[in-house]
């Protein structure tokens, strides 16, 4: 590590007015785009790539990283306020973020999400700065066996997020896994359950499904409550004196931020994984080992912190294989790879030899991007928190229009709009009968990954599944998955017994 070059690179980035302006502009655009359901960070980076053609490398990288980090946080805004994750990486944030909003703590939830996103991003940037070659070497040891067990580990989180009834959670997960089988087989391209409908050849698109299950379902439920006279208008009487969490809250959530940031960085460094996987893994891990798991899902700061630190930690993690090996960690870094190549720089091991000043400048740009996201978030918290005070009769139609536009924008397909509405009805019915929706999302994310790597592994090993015993990392993931399941079942049984005892005591009185 060349410390003098590292410090001089940080100094040149943080004192360059063009880099600062482009990074802050990117962060602002990322937050706004991320807050709109369907407008992902990947889409934002792809849209602004043409604007970076005439810039120098570092200002253009600052612009794109600003969008990346801002979009990660922006997705939590709509997740917290309207129960509609702006990006897939914010899908788990609504588990506690939206209940906090319903309690009149929208501002607090937004500030925790913003602070946790910043801290997670900083953790990812620091790991990238000091350990990128080492982490990249570990990540590249991941074969189909390791990826399969990583998916199994992720699926084990279903038990933790199932709520009161693990059985209903497993039914929801099974439904999600069934949905994954629709379309072309990812390995051999065999048609499955398409019933002659051409749009189904690509399966159910994730974002329209996500928007339907949460946003449209919430709109339907809200309209039902209005018709029945049960809807209560929420007025934001919350006085936001500090845009950042108070010291007491920070002391409560810092273990979740630290673990989430490290989990996000590690998973982000694995090519093919991403923030949507990391957030659920972080949520399940932190809930399983929490002293009060019964509070998770009811609107506690810890749940928001665990997810938001994880998805932003991925930003630094995904940059590690990109810079060290020339292998993008996710879809955003794949676009960044193209931006580097356009500027005449090829990421990879030799970049640390021939372009070391550029590498350090990218490290500094990512740190600046997280700082820019924090500043933009601080300026917008008070404004965002007021959205919940809008009359519900006005808010619900707006949410519905934005949701349907978001579903349409992915592929410019009316079919996706129909899918969004259909899953909205399904989500409404499942909520009505207390079936959790999050296991469906987790199954949709991890199902294809699990299937594809299982088939690949079995092909490589000639059908001998026992060969997985020769992969210690894979076995480690399996052991942790079993531990998470055991802890989750144990904790949920304690919660159910406690609630049963409280009900019995109330009846006795």
Phi, psi and omega in degrees: 000119178271095187295320181296319178292322178298311181295320179293326178293316176299318180297318181293325180287315184283353177247000180272112185298322180295317179298315181298314181297315181294320180294316179293323176296317177297318179297318178298313178297321180295317179297315181293317179293317181297330181285346179267117180306128180100337180267091185279166177298324178300317179296318180297316178296318180296322181294326186263359176306314180301330180287346182267357184301315184275000182269162168292167186300307188293315174302321179292320177295320177300318178300313184289321177291327176298317176297317181302305182291319179297320179295325178299314178287321183304324179300332181285337182298308179290329177298318182284318189275321187233012177063032180224099180303127179292328178228157177303331181289355178250011185297325181276344180295328182290343181301321176245336181294313180293317174301325175296320177298318179295335177277002184084022182243038182299314180299318179296317179298317180295319180293322177294317178299317180294312181296318180293321177299316179298311181296317177299318178297320178295317177301314179298319180293321179293317177298318178299320182293315190259338187232013187303314180298320181294312180297321180298320179297318178295316182297323182285352174280356181284112174260190179300328180294314180294320179294324177297312181288333172296318177296319178297318177301316177298319180293334179296338179295339179307321180298322183287331184257012183281345180080214186295322184248109177295326179299315178293325176296320179291324176296316177299317179296319178298320177299317177297320179294323177297319179299327180294339183276352180283133179110198180281135175302129186294341182261312186247001177059037176275135179291134180223122172054037178270337178053035178076005179269112186300317180300337180282354178299329178267007179076186177279120180295139188295313186293313175303322177295315179301311181297319180296312184298327185251303185290304183295320177299319179294322177297314179299315179296321179295318177297320178299318180294323178295316179298320181276359181072025183256351184286127176254125179288127180268124175250127182281091176270002181295122178270113181267094180275327178236130180282346176254154179300148177288166186298324180296318178294318179299318178298329181285322189260351187299325176297323178292322178295314182296309181295319179297317179298318179291318177298315180298319180296315181295312181292323178298330180285348179273115180303130180101338175273182182184187184296327181293327175284314184301320184294319179291321177298315179296317180298311180296319180297311182292324178293318182299326183254018177279150176288337181229067182296338181293340181275342181291131184096353179259356181106065178239149182301328184301320180296319178293317182296318183297321183280316184289326176291327181290313183292328176279334172299331178297333182298316176287320180299318181292335178285339184297303179294333179297308183283321185281324188235351183076020181246116181294139181279333178207188185294325180293314180291338173295320176292320177298325176302317177298322179295319177298314182296321177300328179274006178083016180242129180253109178299149180154184183303323182288344178296328178286349178258310186269334186232040184299319176302322178294319179300311180295325178294324176294319175305312181295323180296322178294319177297318178295323179297319177293322177295319178297319177299320179297314181296312179299318178297318179298320180291334186258351186303311183298321179292313181299320184296337181284346183300325183293345180276351179295139179306130186299327178296336176269320186292317184299314176299324178296315178300317181297315180297313179299319180297313181293323175295321177297319178295320181290325188293339183296305182237009184055045187238127174293330178301319178296326175297317177297320176299317180300313180294317181299316179287337172297316178295317179298315180297321178297315180294319180294320175298321181299322181257017171063038170266124182293144182267332184301322177302329177297314180299314181298320178294321178295326179286312190265341181304305179300321178298317180294312182297311184298316182286330175295313180297317181297317180296315180295325176294317181293326184260013178056040177081006181267095182290335179299342179296346180293340177296342178274008180241092186298324179296318178298317179296322178299316177299320181295318179297315179296321178299316178297318180298318179298317179298314182297312180299319182294316179296317180297314180296318181293324178295321176296318180297315181295320178296319180296316179295321178296320179294320179295320178295319179296320179294321179294322177294321180295326178287000000 
